[in-house]
Amino acid sequence: MTNLQFDNAFIRDLPGDPDHGHGPRQVAGAVYSRIDPTPVSAPRVVAWSTEMAAMLGLSDADIASPFFAQVFGGNGVLEGMQPWASNYGGHQFGTWAGQLGDGRAISLGEVLTRQGKRWELQLKGAGSTPYSRGADGRAVLRSSIREFLCSEAMHHLGVPTTRALSLLVTGETVERDMFYDGHPQHEPGAIVCRVAPSFIRFGHFELPASRGDLALLRKLVDFTIRRDFPHLAGSDENRYAEWFAEICARTASMIAHWMRVGFVHGVMNTDNMSVLGLTIDYGPYGWVDDFDPTWTPNTTDAVGRRYRFGQQPNVAWWNLSRLAAAIAPL
C-alpha cells in the first residue's frame, strides 16, 4: 500500500482556505479547505472491490492489513496524502443555495497509477468539515452499503459512474431520523472510499461566478481543462466553448444510460452533477420496476416530483444552462 504515488494537483495548483479548522464558515477565494478525517474507534473493512483495488495497484493482502483499515477509516494518512474538503455551491430543487461544499466527504489525495491513470480517493462519512453546516459529517451503514454496491453495479451496467474501493464500519453509532418522522435512532456508522478521476461538479463553477470572483473562476476552468480535458486546445474563448460542448455531450450520454437501465438519481441538484459526465452522489436513488415516468425514489420530492424518472433529461438540460450562465463571463 505504501507504493501508492500521489500527485495532488487540486491542492498544488489551486488556492486553498488559509483556515484549517473544522468549524462551519463561508470560504471565499478558495476551492478547498485542508482538513483531516476525524478518527473513529474501531475501523474494520467489511467489503471491497477487488477490481478497483487492482486498478490502484492494491492487493487483497493490502486491504486485509490493519494499516488499510486505519487509513481508509480516517485514523491516519499515507505519505503523500493531503486531505481536503472541496468548496462549491449549487442549485437545489431549482433554487440557488449558495455555498454547499463537501459536508461529509474528505478527499485523501490523487493517485497516479503506473498506467498513467489519475484516481482521486475520497472518504464519505469521515467527519465534519467547514462545509458540514453544523452536521456531524458521518454516514450510516445502510446508506454506505447502497453507495458501495450501486456505484460498482452501475459501472458493470455500462453507466458512467464514480467507483467504490472499500466499505468500512467505524465501531461507532450515528444518530439519524431514517423516516424523517421525529423518531431518530442510533445506527452503525460506516465510511465508503469512493474513487473517480475527478469529483469536480457544476457547482464548483457556480460558486465563484455567484460571488463575482472571475479570477478564481478562470483559474478553476483553466485547471479543469488542463488536468481533465488535456485534448482541448486553442484560444481561451474557443477552448471554453469546446469544453462546455463536451460536458453537454458527456452529460447527455450519462442521462441516456440512466434512462436505458431505468435508474432514477433522485436528487439532480447542480452540486450533484459531474463535469466528467459521471453518476455521482448516490443518495435517494432507485430503479423503476415498471415504466412510470412520474416515479421518484426521493420522499422529499414526493409532491413536486422535480427529479422524477421522465424528467431527468430536462433537468440535465436545465442544470447545463446553469453551468453555461456561470462560465459565460469567460
MIMI-92092 format. One record per residue (C-alpha): residue number from 1; x, y, z. Coordinates in steps of 0.001 Angstrom, whole numbers. Example, Ala and Ser with C-alpha at 12.3 -4.5 7.8 and 13.67 -1.06 7.14 Angstrom:
2
+-----+---------+---------+---------+
:   k :       x :       y :       z :
+-----+---------+---------+---------+
:   1 :   12300 :   -4500 :    7800 :
:   2 :   13670 :   -1060 :    7140 :
+-----+---------+---------+---------+
This chain:
330
+-----+---------+---------+---------+
:   k :       x :       y :       z :
+-----+---------+---------+---------+
:   1 :       0 :       0 :       0 :
:   2 :    2948 :    2326 :     514 :
:   3 :    3560 :    2076 :   -3236 :
:   4 :     661 :    4444 :   -3953 :
:   5 :    2048 :    7500 :   -5723 :
:   6 :     253 :   10778 :   -5080 :
:   7 :     156 :   13828 :   -7315 :
:   8 :   -2350 :   16158 :   -5694 :
:   9 :   -2787 :   18677 :   -8483 :
:  10 :   -6023 :   20051 :   -6986 :
:  11 :   -4105 :   21120 :   -3883 :
:  12 :    -929 :   22122 :   -5691 :
:  13 :   -2425 :   24264 :   -8450 :
:  14 :   -5485 :   25896 :   -6883 :
:  15 :   -5929 :   28355 :   -3988 :
:  16 :   -6916 :   26937 :    -618 :
:  17 :   -8552 :   28162 :    2565 :
:  18 :   -5944 :   29633 :    4974 :
:  19 :   -8047 :   28481 :    7953 :
:  20 :   -7536 :   24773 :    8755 :
:  21 :  -10262 :   24473 :   11385 :
:  22 :  -13278 :   22146 :   11249 :
:  23 :  -15826 :   24821 :   12184 :
:  24 :  -18546 :   25832 :    9703 :
:  25 :  -17801 :   29037 :    7800 :
:  26 :  -18065 :   30798 :    4477 :
:  27 :  -14888 :   30234 :    2468 :
:  28 :  -14119 :   32887 :    -139 :
:  29 :  -11342 :   32957 :   -2723 :
:  30 :  -10549 :   29256 :   -2325 :
:  31 :  -11728 :   25975 :   -3837 :
:  32 :  -10833 :   23720 :    -907 :
:  33 :  -10065 :   23568 :    2800 :
:  34 :   -7330 :   21348 :    4158 :
:  35 :   -8953 :   19096 :    6739 :
:  36 :   -8080 :   15706 :    8213 :
:  37 :  -10686 :   12973 :    8729 :
:  38 :  -11959 :   12615 :   12291 :
:  39 :  -10635 :    9338 :   13808 :
:  40 :  -13033 :    6535 :   14734 :
:  41 :  -12810 :    3938 :   17480 :
:  42 :  -12642 :     618 :   15607 :
:  43 :  -12460 :     794 :   11797 :
:  44 :  -12979 :   -2573 :   10097 :
:  45 :  -13192 :   -3435 :    6413 :
:  46 :  -16402 :   -5287 :    5548 :
:  47 :  -16349 :   -5101 :    1721 :
:  48 :  -14073 :   -4022 :   -1096 :
:  49 :  -13880 :   -4022 :   -4874 :
:  50 :  -11093 :   -6345 :   -5954 :
:  51 :  -11278 :   -4809 :   -9430 :
:  52 :  -10918 :   -1224 :   -8226 :
:  53 :   -8150 :   -2220 :   -5838 :
:  54 :   -6209 :   -3838 :   -8679 :
:  55 :   -6542 :    -670 :  -10753 :
:  56 :   -4882 :    1219 :   -7904 :
:  57 :   -2176 :   -1421 :   -7531 :
:  58 :   -3555 :   -2780 :   -4254 :
:  59 :   -3738 :   -6488 :   -3451 :
:  60 :   -6241 :   -8330 :   -1266 :
:  61 :   -3435 :   -8639 :    1282 :
:  62 :   -3050 :   -4850 :    1326 :
:  63 :   -6738 :   -4405 :    2044 :
:  64 :   -6747 :   -7136 :    4699 :
:  65 :   -3954 :   -5412 :    6613 :
:  66 :   -4834 :   -3450 :    9777 :
:  67 :   -2999 :    -485 :    8245 :
:  68 :   -5550 :    -242 :    5430 :
:  69 :   -8426 :     -65 :    7907 :
:  70 :   -6683 :    2712 :    9812 :
:  71 :   -6029 :    4827 :    6711 :
:  72 :   -9369 :    4297 :    4949 :
:  73 :  -11248 :    4571 :    8228 :
:  74 :   -9831 :    8063 :    8695 :
:  75 :   -7372 :    7306 :   11508 :
:  76 :   -4190 :    8115 :    9621 :
:  77 :   -2739 :    9166 :    6288 :
:  78 :    -133 :    7727 :    3967 :
:  79 :    2892 :    9700 :    2854 :
:  80 :    1791 :   11945 :      20 :
:  81 :   -1839 :   12236 :    1106 :
:  82 :   -3051 :   15808 :    1657 :
:  83 :   -6674 :   15528 :    2828 :
:  84 :   -9090 :   18263 :    1804 :
:  85 :  -12769 :   19126 :    1551 :
:  86 :  -13907 :   20860 :   -1617 :
:  87 :  -15752 :   24180 :   -1803 :
:  88 :  -18677 :   24561 :   -4209 :
:  89 :  -22227 :   25865 :   -4427 :
:  90 :  -25305 :   24691 :   -6255 :
:  91 :  -28944 :   24930 :   -7207 :
:  92 :  -31045 :   22631 :   -5035 :
:  93 :  -34544 :   21807 :   -6336 :
:  94 :  -34231 :   24745 :   -8726 :
:  95 :  -33225 :   27324 :   -6102 :
:  96 :  -29761 :   28789 :   -5622 :
:  97 :  -28454 :   27523 :   -2266 :
:  98 :  -25152 :   29407 :   -2071 :
:  99 :  -22069 :   27714 :    -629 :
: 100 :  -22501 :   23986 :     -14 :
: 101 :  -19229 :   22040 :    -308 :
: 102 :  -18131 :   18618 :     895 :
: 103 :  -20081 :   18342 :    4122 :
: 104 :  -19216 :   14700 :    4820 :
: 105 :  -16670 :   13851 :    2129 :
: 106 :  -12923 :   14266 :    2527 :
: 107 :  -10535 :   13587 :    -338 :
: 108 :   -7293 :   11906 :     680 :
: 109 :   -5318 :   12589 :   -2487 :
: 110 :   -4917 :   11909 :   -6204 :
: 111 :   -3177 :    8646 :   -7074 :
: 112 :   -1212 :    8294 :  -10317 :
: 113 :   -1063 :    4670 :  -11422 :
: 114 :    1660 :    3016 :  -13470 :
: 115 :    -754 :    3047 :  -16411 :
: 116 :    -899 :    6852 :  -16241 :
: 117 :   -4427 :    6977 :  -14800 :
: 118 :   -5366 :    9537 :  -12158 :
: 119 :   -7750 :    8498 :   -9372 :
: 120 :   -8961 :   10733 :   -6560 :
: 121 :   -9638 :    8824 :   -3331 :
: 122 :  -12474 :   10261 :   -1271 :
: 123 :  -13858 :    9125 :    2069 :
: 124 :  -17588 :    9646 :    2579 :
: 125 :  -18627 :    9744 :    6220 :
: 126 :  -15188 :   10689 :    7566 :
: 127 :  -16275 :   13520 :    9836 :
: 128 :  -17129 :   17192 :    9815 :
: 129 :  -15646 :   19821 :    7509 :
: 130 :  -16089 :   23597 :    7188 :
: 131 :  -18957 :   22757 :    4807 :
: 132 :  -20923 :   20469 :    7150 :
: 133 :  -23201 :   23344 :    8218 :
: 134 :  -23247 :   22067 :   11803 :
: 135 :  -23849 :   18391 :   10927 :
: 136 :  -21598 :   15545 :   12088 :
: 137 :  -20161 :   14625 :    8681 :
: 138 :  -20799 :   10937 :    9291 :
: 139 :  -22637 :    8239 :    7319 :
: 140 :  -24621 :    5193 :    8386 :
: 141 :  -24076 :    1646 :    7221 :
: 142 :  -27331 :    1274 :    5253 :
: 143 :  -26643 :    4292 :    3005 :
: 144 :  -22969 :    3354 :    2686 :
: 145 :  -23851 :    -154 :    1506 :
: 146 :  -26180 :    1382 :   -1069 :
: 147 :  -23458 :    3674 :   -2430 :
: 148 :  -20804 :     951 :   -2473 :
: 149 :  -22997 :   -1578 :   -4271 :
: 150 :  -24681 :     798 :   -6689 :
: 151 :  -21574 :    2556 :   -7956 :
: 152 :  -19907 :    -766 :   -8780 :
: 153 :  -23135 :   -2202 :  -10241 :
: 154 :  -23654 :     861 :  -12440 :
: 155 :  -20119 :     529 :  -13786 :
: 156 :  -20798 :   -3054 :  -14809 :
: 157 :  -24098 :   -1994 :  -16390 :
: 158 :  -22043 :     268 :  -18647 :
: 159 :  -23188 :    3503 :  -16991 :
: 160 :  -20590 :    6271 :  -16468 :
: 161 :  -20085 :    6482 :  -12708 :
: 162 :  -17766 :    7049 :   -9813 :
: 163 :  -16410 :    3800 :   -8380 :
: 164 :  -16023 :    2376 :   -4873 :
: 165 :  -12882 :     901 :   -3346 :
: 166 :  -13903 :     -69 :     178 :
: 167 :  -16617 :     -93 :    2810 :
: 168 :  -15687 :      69 :    6490 :
: 169 :  -17672 :      77 :    9690 :
: 170 :  -16386 :    2528 :   12276 :
: 171 :  -17244 :     802 :   15549 :
: 172 :  -19395 :    3808 :   16433 :
: 173 :  -23050 :    4715 :   16064 :
: 174 :  -24604 :    7657 :   14258 :
: 175 :  -27990 :    9167 :   15095 :
: 176 :  -30318 :    9510 :   12111 :
: 177 :  -34057 :   10020 :   11571 :
: 178 :  -34499 :    7446 :    8797 :
: 179 :  -38137 :    8255 :    8031 :
: 180 :  -37999 :   11981 :    8914 :
: 181 :  -40822 :   11406 :   11369 :
: 182 :  -39217 :   12789 :   14525 :
: 183 :  -38018 :    9404 :   15790 :
: 184 :  -34229 :    9302 :   15319 :
: 185 :  -32318 :    6144 :   16143 :
: 186 :  -28700 :    5190 :   16549 :
: 187 :  -27342 :    3193 :   13616 :
: 188 :  -23937 :    1656 :   12824 :
: 189 :  -21539 :    4185 :   11321 :
: 190 :  -19626 :    3476 :    8122 :
: 191 :  -17198 :    5031 :    5636 :
: 192 :  -17042 :    4412 :    1887 :
: 193 :  -13939 :    5172 :    -128 :
: 194 :  -15223 :    6315 :   -3489 :
: 195 :  -12947 :    6806 :   -6457 :
: 196 :  -13072 :    8941 :   -9615 :
: 197 :  -10684 :   10758 :  -11941 :
: 198 :  -12248 :   13948 :  -10597 :
: 199 :  -15062 :   14998 :   -8274 :
: 200 :  -15423 :   18486 :   -9805 :
: 201 :  -19080 :   19456 :  -10115 :
: 202 :  -21135 :   22109 :  -11884 :
: 203 :  -21404 :   23855 :   -8526 :
: 204 :  -17649 :   24383 :   -8346 :
: 205 :  -18015 :   26984 :  -11107 :
: 206 :  -21330 :   28396 :   -9953 :
: 207 :  -19965 :   29495 :   -6578 :
: 208 :  -17159 :   31854 :   -7710 :
: 209 :  -19412 :   33151 :  -10507 :
: 210 :  -22132 :   33973 :   -7963 :
: 211 :  -19586 :   35913 :   -5922 :
: 212 :  -18210 :   37814 :   -8906 :
: 213 :  -14796 :   36206 :   -8411 :
: 214 :  -13933 :   35877 :  -12096 :
: 215 :  -10211 :   35435 :  -11424 :
: 216 :  -10896 :   32306 :   -9357 :
: 217 :  -13485 :   31111 :  -11884 :
: 218 :  -10977 :   31419 :  -14741 :
: 219 :   -8263 :   29709 :  -12719 :
: 220 :  -10568 :   26785 :  -11906 :
: 221 :  -11786 :   26402 :  -15503 :
: 222 :   -8223 :   26515 :  -16860 :
: 223 :   -7109 :   23949 :  -14289 :
: 224 :  -10018 :   21606 :  -15049 :
: 225 :   -9349 :   21707 :  -18777 :
: 226 :   -5613 :   21236 :  -18309 :
: 227 :   -5940 :   18283 :  -15924 :
: 228 :   -9158 :   16543 :  -17021 :
: 229 :   -9605 :   17620 :  -20668 :
: 230 :   -5990 :   17860 :  -21924 :
: 231 :   -7017 :   17122 :  -25535 :
: 232 :   -8694 :   20539 :  -25811 :
: 233 :   -6526 :   23262 :  -27327 :
: 234 :   -6904 :   26666 :  -28978 :
: 235 :   -7565 :   30164 :  -27725 :
: 236 :   -9312 :   30747 :  -24413 :
: 237 :  -12795 :   31516 :  -25733 :
: 238 :  -12817 :   28695 :  -28277 :
: 239 :  -11370 :   26256 :  -25756 :
: 240 :  -14007 :   27160 :  -23185 :
: 241 :  -16754 :   26628 :  -25774 :
: 242 :  -15351 :   23223 :  -26777 :
: 243 :  -15059 :   22293 :  -23117 :
: 244 :  -18676 :   23190 :  -22391 :
: 245 :  -19839 :   21303 :  -25503 :
: 246 :  -18009 :   18189 :  -24289 :
: 247 :  -19600 :   18465 :  -20841 :
: 248 :  -23003 :   18653 :  -22570 :
: 249 :  -22234 :   15561 :  -24641 :
: 250 :  -20956 :   13589 :  -21654 :
: 251 :  -23971 :   14592 :  -19566 :
: 252 :  -26382 :   13608 :  -22345 :
: 253 :  -24695 :   10223 :  -22676 :
: 254 :  -24903 :    9637 :  -18918 :
: 255 :  -28607 :   10512 :  -18839 :
: 256 :  -29291 :    8228 :  -21812 :
: 257 :  -27677 :    5380 :  -19887 :
: 258 :  -29788 :    6197 :  -16823 :
: 259 :  -32946 :    6026 :  -18903 :
: 260 :  -31759 :    2823 :  -20589 :
: 261 :  -31426 :     936 :  -17296 :
: 262 :  -34375 :    2636 :  -15535 :
: 263 :  -32183 :    4429 :  -12990 :
: 264 :  -33525 :    7436 :  -11106 :
: 265 :  -30918 :    9566 :   -9339 :
: 266 :  -33426 :   11264 :   -7092 :
: 267 :  -31546 :   14487 :   -6329 :
: 268 :  -30172 :   16055 :   -9517 :
: 269 :  -29068 :   19313 :   -7922 :
: 270 :  -26248 :   21101 :   -9758 :
: 271 :  -23874 :   20262 :   -6907 :
: 272 :  -24501 :   16586 :   -7729 :
: 273 :  -23562 :   16901 :  -11415 :
: 274 :  -20056 :   15884 :  -12525 :
: 275 :  -18304 :   17794 :  -15307 :
: 276 :  -16927 :   14425 :  -16446 :
: 277 :  -20437 :   13096 :  -17016 :
: 278 :  -20186 :   10574 :  -14189 :
: 279 :  -23028 :    9448 :  -11942 :
: 280 :  -22109 :   10954 :   -8592 :
: 281 :  -23546 :   11101 :   -5066 :
: 282 :  -25770 :    8059 :   -4617 :
: 283 :  -28428 :    9280 :   -2214 :
: 284 :  -32160 :    8545 :   -2634 :
: 285 :  -31697 :    6682 :   -5916 :
: 286 :  -33817 :    3831 :   -7253 :
: 287 :  -34875 :    1889 :  -10344 :
: 288 :  -38328 :    1888 :  -11915 :
: 289 :  -39998 :   -1508 :  -11569 :
: 290 :  -42279 :    -736 :  -14485 :
: 291 :  -42371 :    2131 :  -16965 :
: 292 :  -43563 :    5045 :  -14855 :
: 293 :  -42195 :    8442 :  -15965 :
: 294 :  -43636 :   10074 :  -12824 :
: 295 :  -41843 :    7884 :  -10271 :
: 296 :  -39236 :    9261 :   -7882 :
: 297 :  -37378 :    7456 :   -5073 :
: 298 :  -36901 :   10723 :   -3168 :
: 299 :  -39527 :   11096 :    -429 :
: 300 :  -38681 :   14798 :     -22 :
: 301 :  -39560 :   15260 :   -3718 :
: 302 :  -42823 :   13316 :   -3497 :
: 303 :  -45030 :   16370 :   -4049 :
: 304 :  -43209 :   18341 :   -6745 :
: 305 :  -41514 :   15310 :   -8356 :
: 306 :  -38925 :   17583 :   -9915 :
: 307 :  -36471 :   14691 :  -10212 :
: 308 :  -38892 :   12020 :  -11406 :
: 309 :  -37706 :    9415 :  -13916 :
: 310 :  -39183 :   11009 :  -17035 :
: 311 :  -37947 :   14481 :  -16107 :
: 312 :  -34232 :   13623 :  -15888 :
: 313 :  -33263 :   14716 :  -19443 :
: 314 :  -34971 :   18095 :  -18948 :
: 315 :  -33331 :   18589 :  -15557 :
: 316 :  -29933 :   17796 :  -17040 :
: 317 :  -30555 :   20453 :  -19708 :
: 318 :  -31598 :   22953 :  -17028 :
: 319 :  -28500 :   22175 :  -14959 :
: 320 :  -26259 :   22615 :  -18008 :
: 321 :  -27845 :   26002 :  -18600 :
: 322 :  -26884 :   26993 :  -15047 :
: 323 :  -23309 :   25950 :  -15773 :
: 324 :  -23412 :   27936 :  -19016 :
: 325 :  -24537 :   31028 :  -17115 :
: 326 :  -21706 :   30568 :  -14616 :
: 327 :  -18940 :   30375 :  -17217 :
: 328 :  -20467 :   32928 :  -19625 :
: 329 :  -18331 :   35813 :  -18246 :
: 330 :  -15257 :   33982 :  -19557 :
+-----+---------+---------+---------+
